[in-house]
Amino acid sequence: MWLCLLPLLLCTSFEPCRADPPPPPPPPSYLGWRSSPPSASSGSSLCTLARVDASTPEGVRRFWNAHVKGERPAVLINARSGPKSERYTRSFDEFLRRIERNAMLKEHGQAVITLSTANSYSHDKRKVTLEEYIKQALDHAAEKRVNGTHTGRAEELRGNETYLWFGDHDDASDGRRLRKMIDTYEHSMPEAMQIPGTTFKRDVALSFGIGGVGTGVPWHTHGAGFSECFSGRKRWFFQPPDDPPVWDPDATTAQWLATATAQKHSRWMECVLHPGEIVYFPSEWHHATLNLDEVTHISAFVNGGWAATSAKATAARERGLRIMASRRAAAGQEL
């Protein structure tokens, strides 16, 4: 009996017993993809874009008129609320099941996929298996973020040295199976994404992507479209076609942001997209992205109907190119 009480007596007689501190909890995850710890959530609640409730037909029509016709970016919230058909619900549930981390590794882990460099013009490509991409590139990015070593400093890998998987599905070794996975999303596209004057097969192209913590694509432009996050948060930056940013096309978004913040450049609009939210990007608007977590997402590029590139957008883009050239000249190419 005394032997049993000895540890208690020692604790009481000399100093309080201290249990070993519990290990820090792992970062939360969604669909098996990791989220960052709170310290990496800078800017996660900031949004200077319009947030439009798309849960009702009236809200959808307001969005189409004010933002699609008006050529202004916006974030759609509650786009998947309200009554839905059984096929819609079944398709979206099936899509989410297919993009879980373990499901992706099991079904497509040995698929050879095409990665693109994460710079503005994405010239270089690299082929790896999906398993290599997830377990090497994504895990490495997560480790750097958790350890606090990902800072956006210039000495880190630049955008033209960083590779992301986004699109190029038909080039994958099991492109048909990947396309089938992506096509399940088509049947669950919210009403707000079905822009008047467009049909899916003719006017919409889907690109699925997975990005690691701290990665993203720096400033670039293209036609109009939507992007929906399924896991993780993605920080979006926007500037109008005729007010272009000055940036190094081969730097990462994190490197650009560190420099722009230090120089107190703040002309951009921005918003952090959370799972279940959808961003609309009008044609020719400059935009950049930064993944705050491991992000799975789809972009739907729309070419037609109300989302077709307008003469106004083309003219603004031409003005923007002239302004960009003069700003770069004034900066002495010190981007």
Helices and strands as residue ranges (DSSP letters): H 2-13, E 29-30, E 33-34, G 38-40, E 50-53, H 57-63, I 64-68, E 74-77, H 86-98, H 101-108, E 112-117, E 125-129, H 130-132, I 133-138, H 139-146, G 159-161, E 163-166, G 169-171, H 175-186, G 191-193, H 200-203, E 204-211, E 225-231, E 234-239, H 253-262, E 269-273, E 278-281, E 286-291, E 295-302, G 305-307, H 311-330
